[in-house]
Amino acid sequence: MPHSIDLVTTIAVSLGLALVLGFIAARVRMPPMIGYLLAGVLIGPFTPGFVADIELARQLADIGVMLLMFGVGLHFSLDDLLAVRKIAIPGALVQMSAAAALGVAMALFWGWDSGAAIVLGLALSVASTVVLLRALESRDAIHSINGRIAVGWLIVQDLVMVLVLVLLPTLAGMSGGGSWGLALAITLGKVAAFVAVMAAVGRRILPWLLWHVARTGSRELFTLCVVAAAVGAAYVAAVLFGVSFALGAFFAGMMMRESDLSHRAAEESLPLRDAFAVLFFVSVGMLFDPMILVAEPGKVLAIMAIVLVGTPGVAMALVLAFRYPLHSALVVGASLAQIGEFSFILAVLGSSLGLLPAEAQSLIVAAAILSISLNPLLFSTLRPAHAWLTRHSSFARGLESGPDALAQLPMSTAEQYLSGQIVLVGYGRVGRMIARALDENGVPYVVAEENRERVGELRRRSIPAVSGDAALPSVLIQAHIAKASMLIIATPDTVSVRRMAEIARRLNPAIEIAVRTHSEEEALLLQKERVGTVFYGEHELASAITRHALARRGIEAR
């Protein structure tokens, strides 16, 4: 019997063209997302040639949103957020408020109504988690303190945007009149009911279901279980509780994270999540009218100024206000100098609710394409820009070191910590295990750690510690590296290891250095460069480094 192949055609053309353009984008060192968006532009209604079925593309995009939000929930880490909560939570809230205010003011100046202005402002206030994580991973900086601050910052942004996606339909419905308080209370009540059900039932059922499906030994059943849970929870959230697909999928991911099999769930579902994410980005590209670049260049430049200058500028000022060094401010600023998936989701929702004009969608997509394209270039300039600023500007050097009490050891520090001590760089999981063993054996040490909150905690426990990046001479000088017996680099940021070792040997040619790393390949490379004695692993690594350090002092480790 004859039947329509519109769905097959839309998927085949979308994925095929996205593959080609994504590959080209990757080869020129740009995020593949740019290729996916351009694929949507080429098969959209605003360019000549083949035009995909827009309605089908939007339904596929809905599934893409569900799986994207499921992935966000599956990777949501409260511990990562709490580790940098004192800077990430207030910083993200203030930065989002400032960026949104700039966007709203600009849209009102153009004569847009208040609803469109608010949606535009919110869309410009949130950065892309996907782009940031890939940028940090490519530089092996995701576990550094700067990486943790940036990731924690985006976690807060994601949580705020989940709330916005829930409340926006209600607020849009109230624009024509009615009781704001009653409608908002009903919406929040539905959300609370859904969260309660997910916490009471989903938190038990989803991990239990995942475990029993895994026991069958069937890989396809396991993957099916994960995807069915994501889409099913999103559907239940929308149909029974009247809240968004996004919220349902996000909470399904959070509940599944409670399972010991969450890492396998993330791994097994990744190909399908990636495929539908590509379809989502393609569908967003179909909303973009390239003529906006010719018709409204001033508006495009104004939006780009908010994304590339306004948001990073506010974020950098906030990081410096929290007394973090200039390098941390530059990394966080660059991390936020782009917009991505949540901006698209918000634009699509705003359009479906009749809040955003077609012009606004094109402006948001244009800003996303341009900012994501420029972001890798911006990251590549951070190190030379930091070096140039600190070399030529006394003000920049002051921002790097700053009058911070935590950046130098107290004058009352005992002599045993100033000469012959061990300098321990990094106080994460490995660093804590090493420090615990050193304490048990009575070996004096000084900690150098970038996380100021962690340094403050160490000071309260009477442990000598200095705040700052140990790849800077000033930090190692404050740790009295010149008279130390050993330098142990326990930080997961292997990019700066060579600089730390070089500075330490320049200040103390006789010092012995022990280094942690993540892989045998990195270990061989560092050994070849004669950085020091290299260890890799985690618990075994901490034990090995500790035994090595104690043996040098004639102590047999327990």
C-alpha positions, -999 to 999 in steps of 0.1 A, spaced: 0 0 0 13 35 -7 24 54 23 42 87 32 79 86 36 82 122 49 95 111 83 122 89 67 131 116 43 134 142 70 155 120 93 178 108 64 185 142 49 189 158 84 214 132 97 233 129 64 237 167 59 245 171 96 272 144 93 289 162 64 288 197 78 296 185 114 327 167 100 338 199 82 333 220 113 353 195 134 381 196 108 384 234 111 385 230 149 349 243 155 322 225 176 303 201 154 271 217 167 278 245 142 276 220 113 243 207 127 228 242 128 240 250 93 224 217 81 191 229 94 196 263 77 202 246 43 170 224 45 149 251 61 122 272 44 144 303 42 170 288 17 164 275 -18 164 238 -26 150 209 -6 128 219 24 122 193 51 89 188 68 90 214 96 62 199 116 79 165 117 112 182 125 96 199 155 82 166 168 117 150 165 130 181 182 107 174 211 122 140 216 157 156 213 147 180 241 136 151 263 168 132 258 190 163 262 173 172 295 175 135 305 213 137 299 215 169 320 197 152 349 218 121 345 250 141 348 237 165 374 261 165 404 251 181 436 286 175 449 302 194 420 279 223 428 285 223 466 323 222 461 321 257 446 287 269 459 300 301 475 310 315 441 289 295 416 254 301 431 255 339 438 277 344 407 254 326 383 223 343 397 238 378 395 253 372 360 220 358 347 201 387 361 225 412 346 226 396 312 188 392 311 183 428 321 206 439 292 186 418 268 152 430 281 163 467 279 176 462 244 144 445 232 122 471 247 144 498 230 136 481 197 99 483 205 92 447 213 65 438 238 75 428 273 69 390 268 93 388 238 118 410 257 119 387 287 123 356 266 151 371 246 168 383 278 166 349 294 179 332 262 210 354 262 217 348 299 225 311 297 256 294 282 258 260 265 268 232 288 277 210 258 301 236 244 317 243 277 323 206 287 339 199 253 361 230 255 373 220 290 378 184 281 399 193 250 422 212 274 422 186 302 409 213 325 375 199 335 388 188 369 408 220 376 394 245 400 386 269 371 368 241 354 348 232 385 338 268 390 326 271 354 307 237 355 291 246 389 281 280 374 264 263 345 247 238 368 230 267 385 221 282 351 206 249 340 185 246 372 172 282 367 163 275 331 144 243 341 123 264 364 118 290 336 106 263 312 81 252 338 67 287 345 69 303 311 37 287 297 17 298 328 31 333 326 23 335 289 -13 324 296 -17 351 322 -6 378 297 -42 382 286 -54 387 321 -65 366 351 -52 360 385 -14 358 385 -12 345 420 -37 317 415 -23 305 382 12 306 395 2 287 426 -15 260 406 15 256 384 39 254 413 15 229 430 16 207 400 54 209 399 56 201 436 32 171 431 53 158 403 86 162 422 71 145 452 59 115 431 93 112 414 111 114 448 89 89 465 82 65 436 106 72 407 137 73 430 129 37 440 113 23 409 137 35 382 169 22 399 151 -11 408 138 -14 372 173 -7 358 189 -33 380 164 -61 371 167 -53 334 205 -54 336 202 -89 352 188 -102 320 221 -96 303 204 -81 273 222 -49 262 193 -37 239 168 -42 268 190 -21 290 192 7 265 155 4 258 148 7 296 168 39 299 152 56 269 117 44 278 122 59 313 133 92 299 105 96 274 79 80 297 86 103 326 85 133 302 52 122 289 37 115 323 49 149 335 31 167 306 -1 146 305 -8 140 342 8 170 359 7 196 331 44 205 333 69 205 306 86 175 288 119 190 298 112 189 336 100 153 334 130 141 315 154 161 338 140 144 369 140 110 353 178 115 347 183 127 383 164 97 397 183 72 375 215 88 388 207 72 421 214 38 406 248 21 408 242 15 371 239 52 362 273 53 344 263 24 323 229 40 316 247 72 304 270 52 282 244 29 267 220 57 259 246 81 246 244 72 209 206 76 208 208 108 228 234 122 205 214 113 174 182 130 186 203 160 199 216 164 163 180 164 150 171 190 176 200 213 165 190 207 129 154 217 136 166 249 154 187 257 123 155 255 102 141 284 122 170 307 111 165 332 83 200 341 70 186 374 56 185 386 92 223 392 89 217 416 60 184 431 72 193 437 108 231 437 112 228 463 141 206 440 161 229 410 155 259 430 167 240 443 197 231 407 208 267 396 201 279 424 223 258 411 252 270 375 247 307 382 240 312 413 262 284 419 286 280 384 301 318 376 303 325 410 317 299 406 345 311 371 353 348 382 354 340 410 378 321 387 400 349 361 401 374 388 410 350 402 436 351 368 452 389 372 454 398 346 428 428 353 406 427 369 372 433 336 354 402 321 370 382 352 359 394 348 324 385 311 322 350 316 336 344 346 313 354 327 282 332 297 294 301 319 294 309 338 261 284 317 241 248 305 241 234 271 232 209 244 238 188 260 266 186 292 245 172 272 216 148 253 238 135 286 252 133 302 217 113 272 204 90 273 235 86 311 233 77 308 196 51 281 202 35 302 230 33 332 206 57 353 227 86 355 203 84 368 167 102 350 139 129 377 139 138 369 175 143 332 167 167 341 139 186 366 161 191 340 188 202 313 164 226 338 146 241 347 180 245 311 189 262 301 156 286 331 158 294 328 195 299 290 194 322 294 164 343 321 182 344 303 215 373 279 207 393 309 194 386 328 226 398 299 248 430 296 227 438 332 235 434 329 273 470 318 281 488 344 259 464 371 270 470 363 306 508 362 301 507 396 282 485 413 308 505 401 338 538 411 320 527 446 310 502 457 336 508 461 373 470 463 378 467 428 362 495 415 384 477 429 414 445 411 403 465 378 399 479 379 434 458 404 452 457 414 489 442 380 498 449 367 533 445 332 521 472 336 494 500 337 520 509 317 550 501 333 584 530 349 602 524 325 631 532 294 610 556 271 629 591 267 616 586 230 609 563 240 580 587 264 565 618 243 561 621 206 551 584 203 547 564 186 519 545 210 495 512 192 486 495 207 455 459 198 454 435 187 482 410 167 463 403 130 468 440 119 462 454 149 481 432 142 511 444 106 513 480 116 511 476 144 537 458 119 561 488 95 559 513 123 564 494 135 595 494 99 609 531 97 605 538 132 618 553 146 586 548 184 582 533 197 549 519 228 534 489 226 510 486 247 478 450 247 466 431 268 441 397 264 459 396 293 484 367 276 504 388 245 508 418 266 519 397 284 545 385 251 558 421 238 561 431 270 580 403 264 605 417 230 611 452 245 617 466 230 585 490 254 567 476 262 533 478 288 506 452 297 480 462 300 443 474 283 412 506 265 420 517 271 384 524 307 394 558 314 412 541 335 439 520 306 452 549 282 455 570 309 470 543 314 497 544 276 503 582 280 510 592 257 481 627 270 483 633 251 515 609 222 510 622 186 508 596 174 483 568 187 460 538 164 455 515 174 427 482 157 434 460 180 413 441 164 384 450 193 362 480 178 343 483 207 319 501 228 345 524 201 359 554 210 337 552 246 348 549 237 385 580 214 382 600 240 363 592 267 388 599 244 418 633 234 404 642 270 396 636 279 432 649 247 447 672 227 424 676 198 448 638 193 454 623 159 447 590 159 428 562 133 427 533 137 402 499 121 398 485 115 363 454 98 348 469 74 323 499 53 314 503 74 283 506 106 303 528 89 328 553 79 301 553 114 286 560 130 319 587 105 327 603 111 293 604 148 301 619 140 335 593 160 354 596 137 385 585 104 398 551 97 382 522 77 395 488 71 380 455 57 393 436 70 424 435 50 457 465 30 446 482 62 435 476 79 468 491 49 487 521 47 463 529 84 465 525 83 503 549 53 507 573 71 484 572 103 503 576 86 537 604 63 525 624 94 517 621 104 553 631 70 566 595 62 577 578 29 569 542 36 560 515 18 579 
